[in-house]
Amino acid sequence: MSTNKKNDEGSGGPSPFSEEEVAAVTEGPAGDPELEDVDAADIDAPEESESSFEKILAKSRKLTEPQIRNVIHSVLFVAPQPLTLDQLFDTTGIDREKIEKALHELVGTLTGGGIMLHEVAGAWQLRTVPEASEYVRRFLKVKPQRLTRAAVETLALIAYRQPVTRPEIEDVRGVDSGAVLKALLDRRLIKIVGKKEEVGRPILYGTSREFLEFFALKSLSALPTLREFQELSEENQEIVEREAPKPVAGILEELSDNSLQEKLAAQDQASEAALALLETAIDQADVTSKSAAKILNPPQPPPEPGTTPAAPPHPPTGSES
């Protein structure tokens, strides 16, 4: 019998345990019938009141530099948005000078890892490194945020010329930009900063804090200039040219082309030569005109004394025979 049971167990046959025994193991212990009419006691300890700022301040004064770095690192790790120096002080009670020192030390400590500390829009935030972005997006199941060419053009005009009105934007782009402006407002990449003091009081647009966070910019002064683009290394310039819209890249290449000045100089010389020929032709035509006038209208001899000068002959008309 025991042999048959072993064979049954090894071959996937009937289980030697009853259904009640299996249910007792898989479903957990059954409730005590005697406790069914008894209300459960509250076994959670009462919540402690939030620590006062004075208590946090006193505790923060005893922290060592490594502990301060760990505290700042932990707070930044759980923060859903970038934190300013004042927000970190209000949260931790640590002196601002020590917080700023810890932040810069963390930047160096995290260098080379999968997480970096970045200063954006005057605040600090932990971010994943760019080379891991594709894997992080795949894990989080989120699509990469990309802007259309029209959105990039409009956003660039606002960033570099702000505050700017819609007519000014459309004057440069040459197309209606109302729909693009609305989309940028919905994405909170731009904001209304006021109204221009002119007829119609058009709305003025400017970039927002979310714009700085989206492009990982410390401030608007971090925006690249055309001169900085020309001074980029070959590797970085290839990346910019590959990612930027083709028309913009073509314009930048044309502006950075050394032969452009030679072409413009040659065009100026050709224009000057054509202008000189035109002036010469005008002078010759003036001389010819004066000579023809002398031949057709020769000067009359002066009248003799005591005589009345003869009237110039009238040209014949069609009624004369």
C-alpha positions in Angstrom: 0.0 0.0 0.0 2.8 2.4 0.9 4.4 1.6 -2.4 1.3 2.4 -4.3 1.0 5.7 -2.4 4.5 6.6 -3.3 3.9 5.8 -6.9 0.8 7.8 -6.9 2.6 10.8 -5.4 5.5 10.6 -7.9 3.3 10.1 -10.9 0.9 13.0 -10.0 -1.8 10.7 -8.8 -4.4 11.3 -6.1 -3.1 13.3 -3.1 -2.8 11.5 0.2 -4.2 14.6 2.0 -7.9 15.3 2.3 -9.5 18.5 0.9 -10.1 19.8 4.4 -6.4 19.4 5.3 -5.3 21.2 2.1 -7.8 24.1 2.7 -6.5 24.5 6.3 -3.0 25.0 5.0 -3.7 27.2 1.9 -6.5 29.4 3.4 -4.8 30.1 6.7 -6.2 29.6 10.2 -9.9 29.8 10.6 -11.5 32.5 12.7 -12.3 31.7 16.3 -16.1 31.3 16.7 -16.0 32.7 20.2 -14.6 36.1 18.9 -17.1 36.6 16.1 -19.3 39.0 18.2 -16.3 40.8 19.7 -15.2 44.2 18.2 -11.5 44.3 17.3 -9.4 46.5 19.4 -7.4 49.4 18.0 -3.8 48.1 18.1 -2.2 51.0 16.2 -0.3 53.4 18.4 -1.7 56.9 18.5 -0.1 59.2 15.9 2.5 61.5 17.2 2.0 65.2 16.5 4.2 66.7 13.9 7.6 67.7 15.3 7.9 71.4 15.9 10.4 73.4 13.9 12.3 74.2 17.2 12.7 70.5 17.9 14.0 69.8 14.3 16.3 72.8 14.5 17.8 71.6 17.8 18.3 68.1 16.4 19.8 69.4 13.1 22.5 71.3 15.0 23.9 68.0 16.2 24.2 66.5 12.8 27.7 65.8 11.3 28.5 66.7 7.7 27.9 63.1 6.4 24.6 63.0 8.3 23.6 66.3 6.7 24.3 65.0 3.3 22.3 61.9 4.0 19.3 64.0 5.2 19.4 66.2 2.2 19.7 63.2 -0.1 16.7 61.5 1.5 14.5 64.6 1.3 15.4 65.1 -2.4 14.7 61.4 -3.1 11.1 61.6 -1.9 10.4 65.1 -3.2 8.0 65.0 -6.2 9.4 68.3 -7.6 12.6 70.3 -7.4 13.3 71.9 -4.0 14.7 75.3 -3.4 17.2 76.2 -0.7 14.5 77.7 1.4 12.2 74.7 1.1 15.1 72.4 2.3 15.7 74.7 5.2 12.0 74.8 6.2 12.0 71.0 6.0 15.2 70.1 7.8 16.1 73.2 9.9 19.7 72.9 8.7 21.6 76.1 8.1 21.4 77.2 4.4 25.2 77.4 4.2 25.5 73.8 5.3 22.7 72.7 2.9 24.4 74.4 0.0 27.7 72.8 0.8 26.0 69.4 1.1 24.3 69.9 -2.3 27.6 70.5 -4.0 29.2 67.6 -2.3 26.3 65.4 -3.4 26.8 66.5 -7.0 30.3 65.1 -6.9 29.4 62.0 -4.9 26.7 61.0 -7.3 28.8 61.6 -10.4 29.3 58.4 -12.4 26.2 56.7 -10.9 22.7 56.1 -12.3 21.3 59.1 -10.4 22.5 62.7 -10.6 21.7 65.8 -8.7 20.7 68.6 -11.0 20.0 72.3 -10.4 16.9 73.4 -12.4 14.9 76.6 -12.3 16.8 77.7 -9.1 16.0 74.5 -7.3 17.5 71.0 -6.9 16.2 67.6 -8.1 17.5 64.0 -8.3 17.3 62.8 -11.9 18.2 59.6 -13.8 21.2 59.9 -16.1 20.5 60.5 -19.8 21.9 57.1 -21.0 19.3 55.3 -18.8 16.3 57.3 -20.0 15.1 54.7 -22.5 15.2 51.9 -20.0 13.5 54.0 -17.3 10.7 55.0 -19.7 10.2 51.4 -20.7 9.9 50.3 -17.1 7.5 53.2 -16.3 5.6 52.6 -19.5 5.7 56.3 -20.5 6.3 57.8 -23.9 9.1 60.2 -24.5 8.0 63.8 -24.5 8.8 65.3 -27.9 7.7 68.7 -29.3 6.7 69.3 -32.9 8.7 71.6 -35.1 6.0 74.3 -34.8 6.1 74.1 -31.0 9.9 74.3 -30.9 9.9 77.3 -33.2 7.3 79.1 -31.1 8.9 78.2 -27.9 12.3 79.4 -29.1 10.9 82.8 -30.1 9.2 83.2 -26.8 12.4 82.1 -24.8 14.7 84.5 -26.7 12.4 87.5 -27.2 10.2 87.4 -24.1 8.0 89.1 -23.3 6.5 88.8 -26.8 3.0 89.1 -28.3 1.2 86.7 -30.6 1.4 89.1 -33.6 5.2 89.4 -33.1 5.5 85.6 -33.1 3.4 85.2 -36.2 5.3 88.0 -38.0 8.5 86.0 -37.6 7.0 82.5 -38.3 4.7 83.7 -41.1 1.8 81.5 -40.0 -1.0 81.6 -37.4 0.3 80.4 -34.0 -2.9 80.5 -31.9 -3.2 76.7 -31.7 0.4 76.2 -30.8 0.3 78.9 -28.1 -2.8 77.3 -26.6 -1.0 73.9 -26.5 2.1 75.4 -24.9 -0.1 77.1 -22.3 -1.8 73.8 -21.6 1.6 72.1 -21.1 2.5 75.0 -18.8 5.7 75.6 -20.8 4.7 79.2 -21.3 2.6 81.7 -19.3 0.9 85.1 -19.7 3.1 87.8 -18.1 1.0 90.8 -18.9 -0.4 93.1 -21.6 1.6 95.4 -24.0 0.9 99.1 -23.7 -0.3 99.7 -27.2 -3.5 99.7 -29.2 -5.5 96.6 -28.5 -3.5 95.7 -25.4 -2.1 92.4 -26.8 -1.2 89.6 -24.3 2.5 89.2 -23.6 3.9 85.6 -23.3 7.0 84.4 -21.4 8.5 81.1 -20.4 7.5 79.4 -17.1 9.4 77.5 -14.4 8.2 74.2 -16.0 10.0 75.3 -19.2 13.3 75.4 -17.3 12.5 72.0 -15.7 11.6 70.5 -19.0 14.9 71.5 -20.6 16.9 71.0 -17.4 18.0 74.7 -17.4 19.3 76.5 -14.3 18.0 79.8 -15.6 17.3 81.6 -18.9 20.9 82.7 -19.0 21.8 79.0 -19.6 20.1 79.1 -23.0 22.7 78.6 -25.8 23.7 81.3 -28.2 24.6 81.2 -31.9 28.2 81.8 -31.0 28.2 78.9 -28.5 26.8 76.7 -31.2 29.6 77.6 -33.6 32.1 76.8 -30.9 30.7 73.3 -30.1 32.9 70.3 -30.5 32.4 68.2 -33.6 30.7 65.4 -31.6 28.2 67.8 -29.9 27.6 69.7 -33.1 26.6 66.4 -34.8 24.2 65.7 -32.0 22.6 69.1 -32.3 22.3 68.9 -36.0 20.8 65.4 -35.8 18.2 66.4 -33.2 17.4 69.9 -34.4 14.9 70.6 -37.3 16.6 70.6 -40.6 15.7 74.2 -41.6 17.2 75.5 -38.4 20.3 73.5 -38.8 20.7 74.6 -42.4 20.5 78.2 -41.4 23.1 77.7 -38.7 25.4 75.9 -41.0 25.0 78.7 -43.6 25.7 81.4 -40.9 28.8 79.4 -39.7 30.1 78.8 -43.3 33.4 80.7 -43.8 32.8 81.0 -47.5 29.6 83.0 -46.9 31.6 86.2 -46.3 33.5 85.7 -49.6 30.3 85.2 -51.5 28.8 88.4 -49.9 32.0 90.3 -50.8 31.9 89.1 -54.4 28.3 90.2 -54.7 29.1 93.6 -53.3 31.9 94.1 -55.8 29.6 93.0 -58.7 27.0 95.5 -57.4 29.5 98.3 -57.2 30.7 97.6 -60.8 27.2 97.6 -62.2 26.4 100.8 -60.4 29.6 102.5 -61.9 28.5 101.3 -65.4 25.1 102.8 -64.9 26.5 106.1 -63.7 28.7 106.3 -66.8 25.8 105.5 -69.1 23.7 108.2 -67.5 26.6 110.8 -68.0 26.9 109.8 -71.7 23.2 110.1 -72.2 23.3 113.6 -70.6 26.1 114.8 -72.9 24.3 113.4 -76.0 21.1 115.1 -74.9 22.8 118.5 -74.6 24.5 118.1 -78.0 21.1 117.3 -79.7 19.5 120.3 -78.0 22.2 122.6 -79.5 21.6 121.3 -83.0 17.9 121.5 -82.9 17.7 124.8 -81.2 20.7 126.9 -82.3 21.3 130.2 -80.5 19.7 133.2 -82.2 22.0 136.2 -83.3 21.5 139.3 -81.2 19.0 141.9 -82.7 20.4 145.1 -84.4 19.9 148.3 -82.5 16.6 150.0 -83.1 14.9 146.9 -84.5 12.3 144.7 -82.9 13.3 141.1 -82.4 11.4 138.8 -84.6 9.1 136.4 -83.0 10.0 132.8 -83.3 8.1 131.0 -86.1 5.1 129.0 -85.0 5.0 125.4 -86.1 2.4 124.7 -88.7 -0.8 123.2 -87.5 -3.1 120.7 -89.2 -5.7 123.4 -90.2 -3.2 125.4 -92.4 -3.1 124.6 -96.1 
